[in-house]
C-alpha cells in the first residue's frame, strides 16, 4: 500500500516552474491570462489546448476547463478567452524559434519537443511529397503537454523490480491513458541507471527508445529529464528499429521503451531477450484482464516474458499503484 501512496503524494511536488516554462512559448495575450491562474491549479495542469476559433482550454485531472477573461476555470464556454489565428501563428513562431525548417523533421511525427522536454502536438494541412508526409502547414491546433518530471516517484517500488545480484526483472507497466505510467517509467530508468546504494544495487547500462520524445524529452541532443548517468537515448525512432540499433551499437543491460503493442515491437522484444538484455516497457490497458484480451499482448504475457507486471490506475488519484504481480503466477508480490 505504501508504494502507491508514495506515487500519489509525489505528484503534488511537481514543479510549478514547468508551467511557467511553457508560457514562454505562448502568444503574450495568452500568457497574460494563463499566468494569473492560482498556483494550486497551475501545479496540476497537464495540457494547454489552442484551437483556432475555439475557446482556450486546459486539462487537469482528466477534465477539460475553459479559461475566463478573469483567469477563472469554468465549465461552459461563455465569456471565455477565444483563440484566433494570430495566437496560433505567434505561438508556433515561438515554438519553432521563428524557423519552421528547423523543426520540419519533427513535424512529420505530428509534434515538436521544446526546451524543458515539453511536447507540442500540431494539426493543420498535411503536405505530401515524393517521400510521403513532408510537413504540416496552416496550423489549426496546438496541444501543449507539460512535462512533469518527478524525481523519486519510483523509489518505493524499486524493490519489486531489482533482481539480485545486480539486474532487474523484465517489467511491464499497465495503465489507462494519463495515469502516470510514463512518469513512473522515466524515474525507474533513472534508478536503474544511477543505482541505489540503499538497495545495494549498482547502476547498469540502459538504452531508451524514445519514439515520441516523452521519456527523455530530448531537445537539441540533450535529454531535458533526468534519466540517469548510464543511459543512452535513441530519440524519435520507431521501437523496432530503435531496439535493434541499441542491441547492435550500445551493449545495453536494459532496454526501456514506452507503449508497446505493435507486432514488430513484440518481435524486437524477443530479439532483446535472446541477446540477454532485460526489458522494461509500458502498455495501455485497464488492468491485467484487458491486456490479456488483446491477441498480440496476450501471447507475450502467456510466454511469461515479463516477470513483473505493475498495474496502475487513478482509483485513489492519478498514479495509483493498484498492484504488482508476478508474471508467472499472476499473484501479487506487494507486501
C-alpha positions, 0 to 999 in steps of 0.5 A: 500500500505504501508504494502507491501512496508514495506515487500519489503524494509525489505528484503534488511536488511537481514543479510549478516552474514547468508551467511557467516554462511553457508560457514562454512559448505562448502568444503574450495575450495568452500568457497574460491570462494563463499566468494569473491562474492560482498556483494550486491549479497551475501545479496540476495542469497537464495540457494547454489546448489552442484551437483556432476559433475555439475557446482556450482550454486546459486539462487537469485531472482528466477534465477539460476547463475553459479559461475566463477573461478573469483567469477563472476555470469554468465549465461552459464556454461563455465569456471565455478567452477565444483563440484566433489565428494570430495566437496560433501563428505567434505561438508556433513562431515561438515554438519553432524559434521563428524557423519552421525548417528547423523543426520540419523533421519533427513535424512529420511525427505530428509534434515538436519537443521544446526546451524543458522536454515539453511536447507540442502536438500540431494539426493543420494541412498535411503536405505530401511529397515524393517521400510521403508526409513532408510537413504540416502547414496552416496550423489549426491546433496546438496541444501543449503537454507539460512535462512533469518530471518527478524525481523519486516517484519510483523509489518505493517500488524499486524493490519489486523490480531489482533482481539480485545480484545486480539486474532487474526483472523484465517489467511491464507497466499497465495503465489507462491513458494519463495515469502516470505510467510514463512518469513512473517509467522515466524515474525507474530508468533513472534508478536503474541507471544511477543505482541505489546504494540503499538497495545495494544495487549498482547502476547498469547500462540502459538504452531508451527508445524514445519514439515520441520524445516523452521519456527523455524529452530530448531537445537539441541532443540533450535529454531535458529529464533526468534519466540517469548517468548510464543511459543512452537515448535513441530519440524519435525512432520507431521501437523496432528499429530503435531496439535493434540499433541499441542491441547492435551499437550500445551493449545495453543491460536494459532496454526501456521503451514506452507503449508497446503493442505493435507486432514488430515491437513484440518481435524486437522484444524477443530479439532483446531477450535472446541477446540477454538484455532485460526489458522494461516497457509500458502498455495501455490497458485497464488492468491485467484482464484487458491486456490479456484480451488483446491477441498480440499482448496476450501471447507475450504475457502467456510466454511469461516474458515479463516477470513483473507486471505493475498495474496502475490506475487513478482509483485513489488519484492519478498514479495509483499503484493498484498492484504488482504481480508476478508474471508467472503466477499472476499473484501479487508480490506487494507486501 
